[in-house]
Amino acid sequence: MLSVELLVVLGAIFFGARLGSIGIGFAGGAGVLILTLFLGIAAKAQNIPIDVILIMMSVISCIAAMQVAGGLDYLVHIAEKILRKHPERITFLAPIVTYILTFFAGTGHTAFSTLPVIAEVAKEQGIRPSRPLSIAVVASQVAITASPISAAVVFTSGLLEPLGVGYLQLLACMVPSTFLACMIGAFVANFIGKELDDDPIYQERLKQGLVKIKGVGNYIPKPSAKRSVIVFIFAILMVAFYATAISDKVGLIPADKITVPRNEAIVLFMLTAATIIIATTKSNAAEVLNTSTFKSGMSAAVCVLGVAWLGTTFVNHHVDGLKLLVGDLLSDYPWTLAVMLFFASMLLYSQAATAKVLFPVALAIGVSPSALVACFGAVSVMFVLPTYPTLIAAVEMDDTGSTRIGKYVFNHPFIVPGVTTIVTSVIFGFIFTSIIL
């Protein structure tokens, strides 16, 4: 029966990937239905990642409100100014920009707005756009594990706090390890592919007039743009402060005086910030529903609902068998957890879903909290299968043809810088955890 159940899980994931977008969430739910009704596995409420989904929904709603007020365009404008100030360093600046945006927003979908700018600046400099685009997409994914408001970080922190690893300690390990890893990934990306002038596909597209240089746009910020950004950043700072204040290690707010737990506080801070943005900027709340951020974010929430529910249902049903199968391996060689996370996240398409499915099992099997933190960066492998939204967007926005999917599917420009970034983030993770934890 184990093989049949595993076939159902993998089949649902692969079918959902073929459907694309929100389809993977739908297919995950269908997989749970088959496991429960036809194969006799119990469908338990605790297998649904409710806390993760609520955080995702509230954060995305706040970002969408900021987008309606013009704040997201304003941030992209700032990013464009940074990129154009030192265009020759685009391969290093692009991942820094997408990393910072994801760090503050808690979602990699903010990279969508910067990808066209990255492609244009690279073309203007005669730099192969696939180089900055590839590592920029990877950085936007990896930064999720360092963002103070991402669902993956909040879930992992909540799991580790009873074991002595606090919220700030987790961030103190993940921020430097992931950022440095992205810079090494950018260095490697600089050497991938032919120079643009030597690329026959680019030369052919150039002759056909398919490559266009748009230049600097005439951006005029909305009067409410800066205000919405300030409110959003202040809300993030309040989240970090509150999480610190109620932690056992700091204890500014005693445990018996805590009226709102941290996860619920994040939801409330984000919804309150969205309220202030809409009210003070006099934006139309109905427009939030039509923003690209809201649509992609809610799609991601449904994907986490279906896929994480499917994965957690299967894994929890076989947790005792997993202990026997890989318990000794993980105890003796904790870095192998990173390998498992690598392949799991490649299929689950979500850092939060991967953490929700595998981290409780890893701790139950005997993986130490410090090893789990060190391997945390390996949940960001969404660049292997060329179906992730930001990856597809990068391909479509590069009219030089340098950012393309090869005929063997996996031979695309995101693989090498992505794997380099993940591997080095785990290495740095073990270094920083040995110092901090």
Backbone hydrogen bonds, N-H to C=O, Kabsch-Sander energy under -0.5 kcal/mol:
donor,donor_aa,acceptor,acceptor_aa,energy
5,E,1,M,-2.9
6,L,2,L,-2.7
7,L,3,S,-2.0
8,V,4,V,-1.9
9,V,5,E,-2.2
10,L,6,L,-2.7
11,G,7,L,-2.5
12,A,8,V,-2.5
13,I,9,V,-2.0
14,F,10,L,-2.8
15,F,11,G,-2.5
16,G,12,A,-2.3
17,A,13,I,-2.2
18,R,14,F,-1.7
19,L,15,F,-1.8
20,G,16,G,-1.9
23,G,20,G,-2.4
24,I,21,S,-1.2
25,G,22,I,-1.0
26,F,22,I,-1.6
27,A,23,G,-2.7
28,G,24,I,-1.6
29,G,25,G,-1.8
30,A,26,F,-2.0
31,G,27,A,-2.2
32,V,28,G,-2.0
33,L,29,G,-2.0
34,I,30,A,-1.9
35,L,31,G,-2.5
36,T,32,V,-2.4
37,L,33,L,-2.6
38,F,34,I,-1.6
39,L,34,I,-1.0
40,G,36,T,-0.5
41,I,35,L,-2.4
44,K,42,A,-0.8
47,N,44,K,-1.4
48,I,45,A,-1.7
50,I,48,I,-2.4
53,I,49,P,-2.3
54,L,50,I,-2.6
55,I,51,D,-1.9
56,M,52,V,-2.3
57,M,53,I,-2.7
58,S,54,L,-2.2
59,V,55,I,-2.5
60,I,56,M,-2.5
61,S,57,M,-2.1
62,C,58,S,-1.9
63,I,59,V,-2.3
64,A,60,I,-2.6
65,A,61,S,-2.0
66,M,62,C,-2.1
67,Q,63,I,-2.2
68,V,64,A,-2.2
69,A,65,A,-1.7
70,G,67,Q,-1.2
71,G,66,M,-2.6
72,L,66,M,-0.5
74,Y,70,G,-1.7
75,L,71,G,-2.1
76,V,72,L,-2.1
77,H,73,D,-2.2
78,I,74,Y,-2.1
79,A,75,L,-2.3
80,E,76,V,-2.7
81,K,77,H,-2.1
82,I,78,I,-2.0
83,L,79,A,-2.5
84,R,80,E,-2.7
85,K,81,K,-1.3
86,H,82,I,-1.1
89,R,86,H,-1.9
90,I,87,P,-1.5
92,F,89,R,-1.4
93,L,89,R,-2.7
94,A,90,I,-2.7
96,I,92,F,-1.1
97,V,93,L,-2.6
98,T,94,A,-2.3
99,Y,95,P,-2.3
100,I,96,I,-2.4
101,L,97,V,-2.3
102,T,98,T,-2.2
103,F,99,Y,-2.7
104,F,100,I,-2.2
105,A,101,L,-2.3
106,G,102,T,-3.0
110,T,107,T,-0.9
111,A,108,G,-1.8
112,F,109,H,-1.3
113,S,110,T,-0.8
114,T,110,T,-0.5
114,T,111,A,-0.8
115,L,111,A,-1.6
118,I,114,T,-2.4
119,A,115,L,-2.4
120,E,116,P,-2.2
121,V,117,V,-2.6
122,A,118,I,-2.1
123,K,119,A,-2.1
124,E,120,E,-2.4
125,Q,121,V,-1.3
126,G,123,K,-1.4
127,I,122,A,-2.7
131,R,128,R,-1.9
133,L,129,P,-2.4
134,S,130,S,-2.0
135,I,131,R,-1.5
136,A,132,P,-2.0
137,V,133,L,-2.2
138,V,134,S,-1.9
139,A,135,I,-2.6
140,S,136,A,-1.9
141,Q,137,V,-1.0
141,Q,138,V,-0.7
142,V,138,V,-2.7
143,A,139,A,-2.2
144,I,141,Q,-1.2
145,T,142,V,-1.6
146,A,143,A,-1.8
147,S,143,A,-0.7
147,S,144,I,-0.8
150,S,147,S,-1.1
154,V,150,S,-2.4
155,F,151,A,-2.4
156,T,152,A,-2.3
157,S,153,V,-2.9
158,G,154,V,-2.2
159,L,155,F,-1.8
160,L,156,T,-1.9
161,E,157,S,-2.4
163,L,160,L,-1.6
164,G,161,E,-1.8
165,V,160,L,-1.8
166,G,164,G,-0.7
170,L,166,G,-2.3
171,L,167,Y,-2.0
172,A,168,L,-2.6
173,C,169,Q,-1.5
174,M,170,L,-2.4
175,V,171,L,-2.7
177,S,173,C,-1.3
178,T,174,M,-2.5
179,F,175,V,-2.1
180,L,176,P,-2.3
181,A,177,S,-1.5
182,C,178,T,-2.0
183,M,179,F,-1.7
184,I,180,L,-1.9
185,G,181,A,-2.4
186,A,182,C,-2.1
187,F,183,M,-1.9
188,V,184,I,-2.1
189,A,185,G,-2.3
190,N,186,A,-1.3
191,F,188,V,-1.8
192,I,189,A,-1.6
198,D,195,E,-1.7
199,D,195,E,-0.5
199,D,196,L,-1.2
203,Q,199,D,-2.3
204,E,200,P,-2.2
205,R,201,I,-2.3
206,L,202,Y,-2.5
207,K,203,Q,-2.0
208,Q,204,E,-1.7
209,G,206,L,-1.1
210,L,205,R,-2.6
211,V,205,R,-0.6
212,K,210,L,-0.5
214,K,212,K,-0.6
219,Y,217,G,-1.2
225,A,222,K,-1.6
228,S,224,S,-2.1
229,V,225,A,-1.8
230,I,226,K,-2.4
231,V,227,R,-2.2
232,F,228,S,-2.1
233,I,229,V,-2.7
234,F,230,I,-2.4
235,A,231,V,-2.1
236,I,232,F,-1.8
237,L,233,I,-2.3
238,M,234,F,-2.2
239,V,235,A,-2.0
240,A,236,I,-2.3
241,F,237,L,-2.5
242,Y,238,M,-2.8
243,A,239,V,-2.6
244,T,240,A,-1.8
245,A,241,F,-2.7
246,I,242,Y,-2.0
247,S,244,T,-0.9
251,G,247,S,-2.3
252,L,245,A,-0.7
253,I,245,A,-2.5
257,K,254,P,-1.8
258,I,254,P,-0.5
258,I,255,A,-0.9
259,T,257,K,-0.6
265,A,261,P,-2.2
266,I,262,R,-2.2
267,V,263,N,-1.7
268,L,264,E,-2.3
269,F,265,A,-3.0
270,M,266,I,-2.3
271,L,267,V,-2.3
272,T,268,L,-2.4
273,A,269,F,-2.5
274,A,270,M,-2.2
275,T,271,L,-2.0
276,I,272,T,-2.5
277,I,273,A,-2.6
278,I,274,A,-2.4
279,A,275,T,-2.6
280,T,276,I,-2.9
281,T,277,I,-1.8
282,K,278,I,-0.5
283,S,278,I,-1.4
285,A,283,S,-0.7
287,E,284,N,-1.4
288,V,285,A,-1.3
289,L,286,A,-0.8
290,N,287,E,-1.0
291,T,288,V,-1.2
295,K,291,T,-2.0
296,S,292,S,-2.4
297,G,293,T,-2.5
298,M,294,F,-2.7
299,S,295,K,-1.7
300,A,296,S,-2.0
301,A,297,G,-2.0
302,V,298,M,-2.0
303,C,299,S,-2.1
304,V,300,A,-2.4
305,L,301,A,-2.3
306,G,302,V,-2.5
307,V,303,C,-2.7
308,A,304,V,-2.0
309,W,304,V,-0.6
309,W,305,L,-1.3
310,L,306,G,-2.0
311,G,307,V,-3.0
312,T,308,A,-2.8
313,T,309,W,-2.0
314,F,310,L,-2.0
315,V,311,G,-2.8
316,N,312,T,-2.6
317,H,313,T,-1.2
318,H,314,F,-1.0
318,H,315,V,-0.8
319,V,316,N,-0.9
322,L,318,H,-2.2
323,K,319,V,-1.8
324,L,320,D,-1.6
325,L,321,G,-2.2
326,V,322,L,-2.9
327,G,322,L,-0.5
327,G,323,K,-1.5
330,L,326,V,-2.5
331,S,327,G,-1.9
332,D,328,D,-2.5
333,Y,329,L,-2.7
336,T,333,Y,-2.2
337,L,334,P,-1.8
338,A,335,W,-1.1
339,V,335,W,-0.8
340,M,336,T,-1.9
341,L,337,L,-2.7
342,F,338,A,-2.3
343,F,339,V,-1.9
344,A,340,M,-2.3
345,S,341,L,-2.9
346,M,342,F,-1.4
347,L,343,F,-1.0
347,L,344,A,-0.7
348,L,344,A,-2.9
349,Y,345,S,-1.9
354,T,350,S,-2.2
355,A,351,Q,-2.5
356,K,352,A,-2.6
357,V,353,A,-2.1
358,L,354,T,-2.6
359,F,355,A,-1.7
362,A,358,L,-2.8
363,L,359,F,-2.4
364,A,360,P,-1.9
365,I,361,V,-2.3
366,G,362,A,-1.2
367,V,362,A,-2.6
372,L,368,S,-2.1
373,V,369,P,-2.2
374,A,370,S,-2.2
375,C,371,A,-1.8
376,F,372,L,-0.5
376,F,373,V,-1.1
378,A,375,C,-2.0
379,V,376,F,-1.9
380,S,377,G,-1.3
382,M,380,S,-1.3
387,T,385,L,-2.4
388,Y,385,L,-1.0
392,I,388,Y,-2.6
393,A,389,P,-2.4
394,A,390,T,-2.0
395,V,391,L,-1.8
396,E,392,I,-2.4
397,M,393,A,-2.1
398,D,394,A,-0.7
398,D,395,V,-0.7
399,D,397,M,-1.0
401,G,398,D,-1.2
404,R,402,S,-1.2
406,G,404,R,-0.5
406,G,411,N,-0.8
409,V,406,G,-1.8
410,F,408,Y,-3.0
412,H,410,F,-1.7
415,I,412,H,-1.4
418,G,414,F,-1.7
419,V,415,I,-3.2
420,T,416,V,-2.4
421,T,417,P,-2.1
422,I,418,G,-2.4
423,V,419,V,-2.7
424,T,420,T,-2.3
425,S,421,T,-2.1
426,V,422,I,-1.8
427,I,423,V,-2.1
428,F,424,T,-3.0
429,G,425,S,-1.9
430,F,426,V,-2.2
431,I,427,I,-1.7
432,F,428,F,-3.1
433,T,429,G,-2.5
434,S,430,F,-1.4
435,I,431,I,-0.9
436,I,432,F,-3.0
437,L,433,T,-1.7
